Amino acid sequence: MKIYPRSQHTWSAPYLIFIGLIILQSLAVGVIMLKQHGMGEKILLTHAKEMMERLADGAIHNTSHHLQSAENTARITSGLITSAILVPHKTESFERYLLEQLKNHESFSGFTYGDQDGKFLYVGRRSALKESNYLTKFITLVNGIKQEYAIQRDNNFVSQGRININDDYDPRTRPWYDAFNQAKLLWTPPYIFYTLREPGITVSVPITDKNDNPTGAFGVDIEITSLSNYLARQKISEHSTAFIVAKGGEMAAHSNINLIKKTDAHGNQQLLNISDLEHDPMLAALWSLIKSRDGSSLLKGSTLDFAVNGKRYLAVVRSFPENSSWPWIMAVVAPENDFIGIFRKAKRKKLLEALIYSIGITLFLFLLAAKFLKPVRRLLHHAHFDPMTNLFNRRAFFEHCEKIETKALADNTPLCIAMAVTNDGPTPMPADLGHHPYLPHDRSGAGPRVTAPVQQIWESDDEVLPRALSASHAAVHALQQGNTAQSNSAAGRPACAGCCHPA
């Protein structure tokens, strides 16, 4: 026996429609906000790349100007010496000229002059001996005897003392002196300055006499610190990094000078190669990408987007112009989050606010509509259920029966459905004829009381006759024959109604 419970009308179509509208509106707002979020990030990243490209171009231009100024000073000095306007052997006037040049070129760290006999003059901005503004170092030959000393001067070039020096320095062994050996202007790769013990580069030119006979070399020193300080002032974001590196990996400048300072066991500065920065995975990854680029792409400039340890970076890499004297590469790199981190945070907040407002407004409209639809739901309920017992009324019962009967006929299943009605009080229905009995509610006045509807499918004909059916034998016999039957109670109202189809 199979019992068919009555259907529960818990959610009507309007409620489902409003729920669907809430979901649809939330999805629409979310998609629109996410799309705008993605477009905003793309615009910001594009703008960031353009800024980095401009920074790289500007850094190359200004650094080139910075270096070109040193090169021009070297050429002018060489011309003045060749024309005998400046005479290196007249040390006082030559020294004063170099001091004035140094004072008016803050980017220069010093000047060096050496001849083929080993005589030497150096004018530097700082002294390694004690605090002073300028240091002049001399190496002269008196009767073939080498004399070496240094003079410290203040900002007005007033001598602050003389110090005798005794070391094995020979200018002819220094990298900048190769201009004399090669008889041409040249730029040294980064190296450690002898006097200052700091890394830097030198532009040097050969010195000739009036007859174009080479006599020595003159150089202009630029410390890596000087270039690095310039790059440090060009930061485009909080965590951005800019550096200049030779194609061999020697570091020429870095916006964080402390990162590329390296000392030996005695505290002396050492030249740093970018491959030595293994502790910085970002630089290592970027250098690997730079080495994979060909010369033409570096000359035009490359925009790189890469990730290290789950953190994304943007980088612009560009080499110095092909016709320049500097075989260097300029790189600017910054974390992606520097440009869009605040934007992402603000967008997430706005997205959450939009979703909350959207759901709140839709929910308010849903509750408002539910209030107006409540009478409609009540009317729909009363159209199918008796208000006193909350059970199927006759019309709803037969509508439900038609559905069950249609399915039973399609499945060729024996079926009997009955509904019992009495005026004399509720007739208890046996448990094997339906679901658990409902206690009818009392109501004043005359009228029928309806017990629980009986809805069953019998597995065999023997079960058609219930053991305790209070309806008439004629009605039961009619139900067995598959007909619709009614038996009247004392008040003339139907006591049982139903239909039955045998197997």
C-alpha positions in Angstrom: 0.0 0.0 0.0 1.3 3.4 -1.0 0.1 6.6 0.8 0.0 9.9 -1.1 0.5 12.8 1.4 -1.1 16.1 0.5 1.1 18.6 -1.2 2.5 21.5 0.8 2.3 25.0 -0.8 5.3 26.6 0.9 6.9 28.6 -2.0 4.8 30.2 -4.6 6.0 31.4 -8.0 6.3 35.1 -7.0 8.6 34.2 -4.1 10.8 32.1 -6.4 10.8 35.0 -8.9 12.0 37.5 -6.3 14.7 35.1 -5.1 15.8 34.7 -8.7 15.9 38.5 -9.0 18.1 38.8 -6.0 20.6 36.3 -7.3 20.4 37.8 -10.8 20.9 41.3 -9.6 23.8 40.3 -7.3 25.5 38.5 -10.2 24.9 41.5 -12.5 26.4 43.9 -10.0 29.3 41.6 -9.3 30.1 41.1 -12.9 29.9 44.8 -13.7 32.1 45.7 -10.7 34.6 43.0 -11.5 34.8 44.0 -15.1 35.4 47.6 -14.1 37.9 46.4 -11.6 39.8 44.5 -14.3 39.7 47.4 -16.7 40.9 49.8 -14.0 43.8 47.5 -13.1 44.7 47.2 -16.8 44.7 51.0 -17.2 46.8 51.5 -14.1 49.3 48.9 -15.1 49.6 50.4 -18.6 50.1 53.8 -17.1 52.7 52.3 -14.7 54.6 50.8 -17.6 54.5 54.1 -19.5 55.9 55.9 -16.4 58.7 53.3 -16.1 59.5 53.7 -19.7 59.7 57.4 -19.3 61.8 57.0 -16.2 64.2 54.7 -18.0 64.4 57.1 -20.9 65.0 60.0 -18.6 67.6 58.1 -16.5 69.5 57.2 -19.7 69.3 60.7 -21.0 70.3 62.3 -17.7 73.0 59.8 -17.1 74.3 60.2 -20.6 74.3 63.9 -20.1 76.1 63.4 -16.7 78.7 61.2 -18.4 78.9 63.4 -21.5 79.8 66.3 -19.3 82.7 64.4 -17.8 83.8 63.4 -21.3 83.6 67.1 -22.5 85.6 68.2 -19.5 88.3 65.6 -20.3 88.4 66.8 -24.0 88.7 70.5 -23.0 91.4 69.8 -20.5 93.3 67.8 -23.1 93.0 70.6 -25.6 94.2 73.2 -23.1 97.2 71.0 -22.2 98.1 70.4 -25.9 97.9 74.1 -26.6 100.1 74.8 -23.6 97.5 77.0 -21.9 97.6 74.5 -19.1 101.0 73.1 -18.1 100.8 70.0 -15.8 104.3 70.6 -14.6 103.3 73.9 -13.2 101.5 72.1 -10.4 100.0 75.1 -8.6 98.1 76.6 -11.6 97.1 73.2 -12.8 95.9 72.1 -9.4 93.9 75.4 -9.0 92.2 74.8 -12.4 91.2 71.3 -11.4 89.9 72.4 -8.0 87.7 75.0 -9.7 86.4 72.4 -12.1 85.7 70.0 -9.3 83.8 72.7 -7.3 81.5 73.5 -10.2 80.8 69.9 -11.2 79.3 68.2 -8.2 78.8 64.9 -10.2 82.6 64.5 -10.5 84.5 62.8 -7.7 88.0 63.7 -9.0 90.6 64.3 -11.7 93.7 62.3 -12.5 96.8 63.1 -14.6 99.8 60.9 -15.2 102.6 61.0 -17.7 104.9 58.4 -19.1 107.6 59.1 -16.5 105.3 58.2 -13.7 104.5 61.7 -12.5 101.0 62.1 -11.1 98.5 64.7 -10.0 95.2 63.8 -8.4 92.5 66.2 -7.1 89.6 64.6 -5.3 86.4 65.8 -3.6 86.9 63.9 -0.4 89.9 62.8 1.7 90.3 59.3 3.1 92.8 60.7 5.7 90.6 63.1 7.7 87.6 65.4 7.2 88.1 68.0 4.5 86.5 69.1 1.3 89.3 68.5 -1.2 92.4 66.4 -1.4 95.3 66.9 -3.8 97.9 64.1 -4.2 101.2 64.6 -6.0 103.9 62.3 -7.3 106.9 64.1 -8.6 110.5 63.2 -9.5 113.3 65.3 -8.1 116.7 64.2 -9.5 115.1 60.9 -10.3 113.8 60.4 -6.8 110.1 59.8 -6.3 108.3 62.2 -3.9 104.7 61.6 -2.9 102.6 63.8 -0.7 99.0 65.0 -0.2 97.5 68.4 0.7 94.1 68.7 2.2 92.1 71.9 1.5 88.9 73.4 2.8 86.0 74.7 0.7 88.0 77.9 -0.2 91.0 75.8 -1.2 93.0 76.9 1.8 95.6 74.3 2.8 94.7 72.3 5.9 98.0 70.4 6.1 100.4 68.4 4.1 101.0 64.6 4.5 103.9 62.7 3.1 102.9 59.4 1.5 105.0 56.4 0.8 103.3 53.7 -1.3 103.9 51.8 -4.5 101.3 53.6 -6.5 102.1 53.9 -10.2 99.6 55.8 -12.5 100.8 53.9 -15.5 99.3 50.7 -14.1 95.8 52.0 -13.6 92.9 51.3 -15.9 92.4 55.0 -16.9 96.0 55.2 -18.2 95.0 52.8 -21.1 93.9 56.0 -23.0 97.7 56.7 -23.4 98.5 53.2 -24.4 95.6 53.0 -26.9 95.9 56.7 -28.0 92.1 57.3 -27.8 89.4 58.4 -25.5 88.0 55.5 -23.5 85.6 54.7 -20.6 86.8 52.3 -18.1 84.5 49.5 -16.8 83.6 49.9 -13.1 86.7 49.5 -10.9 87.9 50.5 -7.4 89.6 53.9 -7.1 93.0 53.7 -5.5 92.8 56.7 -3.3 89.2 56.8 -2.3 88.8 53.0 -2.2 85.3 53.4 -3.7 84.0 51.8 -6.9 83.5 54.1 -9.9 84.3 54.7 -13.6 86.7 57.0 -15.4 86.6 58.7 -18.8 90.2 59.3 -19.9 91.9 60.9 -22.9 95.5 60.8 -24.2 97.6 63.9 -23.6 99.9 65.1 -26.4 102.3 68.0 -26.9 102.2 70.6 -29.6 103.7 68.1 -32.0 101.0 65.5 -31.2 103.5 63.4 -29.4 101.8 61.4 -26.6 102.9 62.4 -23.1 100.4 61.0 -20.7 96.7 60.6 -19.9 94.0 62.7 -18.1 90.9 61.3 -16.6 87.7 62.4 -14.9 86.4 60.1 -12.1 82.7 59.5 -11.3 81.8 57.4 -8.3 79.1 54.8 -8.5 77.7 56.5 -5.4 77.2 59.6 -7.5 75.2 57.8 -10.1 73.4 55.8 -7.5 72.3 58.9 -5.6 70.8 60.2 -8.9 68.9 57.0 -9.4 67.7 57.1 -5.8 66.0 60.5 -6.5 64.1 59.0 -9.5 61.9 56.5 -7.6 58.5 56.1 -9.1 57.0 54.0 -6.3 57.7 53.0 -2.7 59.5 49.8 -3.6 60.8 50.6 -7.1 64.5 49.9 -8.0 66.6 51.3 -10.7 70.1 50.2 -11.6 72.7 50.5 -14.3 74.7 47.4 -15.2 77.4 46.6 -17.7 76.7 43.9 -20.1 79.3 41.8 -18.3 77.2 42.1 -15.1 79.4 44.8 -13.3 77.2 47.1 -11.3 77.7 50.7 -12.4 74.9 52.2 -10.2 72.0 51.2 -8.0 69.2 53.2 -6.4 70.0 51.4 -3.1 73.7 52.0 -2.8 74.0 49.8 0.3 72.8 46.8 -1.7 75.8 46.9 -4.0 78.5 47.8 -1.5 80.8 44.9 -0.9 83.9 44.8 1.4 86.6 42.3 1.9 88.0 41.0 5.2 90.0 44.2 5.7 87.0 46.5 5.1 88.1 47.6 1.6 85.5 48.1 -1.0 85.2 45.5 -3.7 83.7 45.6 -7.2 80.3 43.9 -7.2 78.8 41.9 -10.0 75.0 41.4 -10.3 75.5 37.7 -10.1 76.8 38.2 -6.6 73.3 39.4 -5.5 72.0 35.9 -5.1 70.3 36.9 -1.9 67.9 39.1 -4.0 65.8 36.6 -6.0 64.1 39.5 -7.9 67.4 40.8 -9.3 68.5 37.3 -10.1 65.3 36.6 -12.1 65.5 40.0 -13.9 69.1 39.5 -14.9 68.2 36.1 -16.3 65.5 37.7 -18.4 67.9 40.5 -19.5 70.5 38.0 -20.7 67.8 36.2 -22.8 67.1 39.4 -24.8 69.0 40.2 -27.9 70.7 43.5 -28.5 68.1 45.0 -30.8 65.2 44.4 -28.3 67.3 46.0 -25.5 68.1 48.9 -27.7 64.4 49.6 -28.4 63.5 48.8 -24.8 61.7 45.8 -23.3 58.8 45.7 -20.9 59.0 42.7 -18.7 56.3 41.2 -16.5 57.5 38.4 -14.2 56.8 36.8 -10.8 59.1 35.8 -8.0 57.8 33.8 -5.0 54.3 34.6 -5.9 54.9 38.3 -6.2 54.5 40.0 -9.6 56.9 42.7 -10.9 57.0 45.1 -13.8 60.3 46.0 -15.3 61.5 48.2 -18.2 65.0 47.4 -19.6 66.8 49.5 -22.1 70.4 49.7 -23.3 72.3 53.0 -23.8 72.3 54.3 -27.4 74.3 52.2 -29.8 76.5 55.2 -30.7 77.3 56.0 -27.1 80.6 55.1 -25.3 78.8 53.2 -22.5 77.9 49.5 -23.1 75.5 49.6 -20.2 71.9 48.6 -19.6 69.4 50.7 -17.7 66.7 48.8 -15.7 63.7 50.0 -13.7 61.7 47.5 -11.8 58.8 47.8 -9.3 56.3 45.4 -7.6 53.0 45.4 -9.4 51.2 45.9 -6.1 52.9 49.3 -5.7 50.6 50.6 -8.5 47.4 48.7 -8.0 47.5 47.5 -4.3 45.5 50.5 -3.0 43.3 50.4 -6.1 42.5 46.7 -5.5 41.7 47.3 -1.8 39.4 50.2 -2.6 37.7 48.2 -5.4 37.1 45.2 -3.1 35.5 47.5 -0.6 33.3 49.2 -3.2 32.3 45.8 -4.7 31.3 44.6 -1.2 29.3 47.7 -0.6 27.6 47.5 -4.0 26.6 43.9 -3.3 25.3 44.7 0.2 23.2 47.6 -1.1 21.9 45.6 -4.0 20.9 42.7 -1.9 19.4 45.0 0.8 17.3 46.9 -1.6 16.1 43.8 -3.4 15.3 42.1 -0.1 13.3 45.1 1.1 11.3 44.9 -2.2 10.9 41.2 -1.7 9.5 41.6 1.8 7.3 44.4 0.7 5.9 42.3 -2.2 5.5 39.3 0.2 3.2 41.4 2.4 1.0 42.3 -0.5 1.0 38.7 -1.9 0.1 37.2 1.5 -3.8 37.5 0.9 -3.3 35.9 -2.5 -1.4 33.0 -0.9 -4.2 32.6 1.7 -6.9 32.6 -1.1 -4.9 30.0 -3.0 -4.6 27.8 0.1 -8.4 28.0 0.9 -9.1 27.0 -2.7 -7.6 23.6 -2.0 -7.9 23.0 1.7 -10.8 23.2 4.2 -10.1 26.1 6.6 -11.4 24.1 9.6 -9.3 21.0 9.1 -6.6 22.1 6.7 -7.4 19.0 4.6 -8.2 18.6 0.9 -11.7 19.8 0.0 -13.7 17.8 -2.5 -12.6 19.7 -5.5 -8.9 19.5 -4.6 -9.3 15.9 -3.7 -10.6 14.9 -7.1 -8.0 17.1 -8.9 -5.3 15.3 -7.0 -7.0 12.0 -7.8 -7.0 12.7 -11.5 -3.2 13.1 -11.4 -2.7 9.9 -9.4 -5.2 8.0 -11.6 -3.5 9.2 -14.8 -0.2 7.9 -13.5 -1.7 4.6 -12.3 -3.3 4.0 -15.7 -0.1 4.7 -17.4 1.7 2.3 -15.1 -1.1 -0.3 -15.3 -1.4 -0.3 -11.5 -4.6 -1.2 -9.5 -5.9 1.9 -7.8 -8.6 2.8 -5.3 -9.0 6.3 -3.8 -11.7 7.1 -1.2 -12.9 10.1 0.7 -15.1 9.7 3.7 -17.6 12.3 4.9 -20.1 12.2 7.8 -22.6 14.4 9.5 -22.6 12.4 12.8 -19.1 13.2 13.8 -15.7 12.1 12.6 -15.5 8.5 11.4 -12.2 7.1 12.5 -10.4 5.7 9.4 -8.4 2.5 9.8 -4.6 2.9 9.7 -4.4 0.6 6.7 -6.6 2.9 4.6 -4.6 6.1 4.8 -2.1 8.2 6.7 -2.4 8.9 10.4 -5.8 10.4 11.2 -6.3 14.1 11.7 -8.4 15.2 14.7 -11.1 17.5 13.2 -11.6 20.9 14.7 -15.0 21.6 16.3 -17.1 24.3 14.8 -20.4 25.7 15.9 -23.6 25.2 13.9 -24.7 22.4 11.6 -22.5 21.1 8.9 -20.3 18.2 8.0 -17.0 17.3 9.6 -14.4 15.9 7.4 -11.8 13.3 8.4 -8.5 12.6 6.8 -8.7 11.8 3.1 -7.9 8.3 2.1 -5.5 7.8 -0.7 -4.1 4.3 -1.4 -2.9 1.9 -4.0 -3.6 -1.7 -3.2 -1.2 -4.4 -4.3 -3.9 -7.0 -4.7 -7.7 -7.3 -4.9 -7.9 -8.8 -1.4 -6.9 -5.5 0.1 -9.7 -3.6 -1.5 -12.1 -4.4 1.4 -11.0 -2.6 4.5 -11.4 -4.2 7.9 -13.1 -1.3 9.6 -14.6 0.9 6.9 -17.7 2.7 8.2 -19.2 3.2 4.8 -22.0 1.1 3.4 -21.3 -2.3 1.8 -22.9 -1.1 -1.4 -20.4 1.7 -1.6 -17.5 -0.6 -1.0 -18.9 -3.1 -3.6 -19.1 -0.2 -6.0 -15.5 0.8 -5.3 -14.4 -2.9 -5.9 -16.1 -2.7 -9.3 -14.1 0.4 -10.3 -17.1 2.8 -10.2 -17.8 6.0 -8.5 -20.1 5.5 -5.5 -21.8 7.5 -2.8 -23.6 6.3 0.3 -25.8 8.7 2.3 -25.7 9.2 6.0 -28.7 9.9 8.1 -28.7 13.6 7.1 -28.5 12.7 3.4 -24.9 13.8 2.8 -22.4 11.5 1.2 -20.5 9.3 3.6 -17.9 8.0 1.2 -16.8 8.9 -2.3 -14.1 7.5 -4.5 -13.1 5.6 -7.5 -11.4 2.3 -8.0 -9.7 0.6 -10.9 -8.9 -3.1 -10.5 -5.7 -4.5 -11.9 
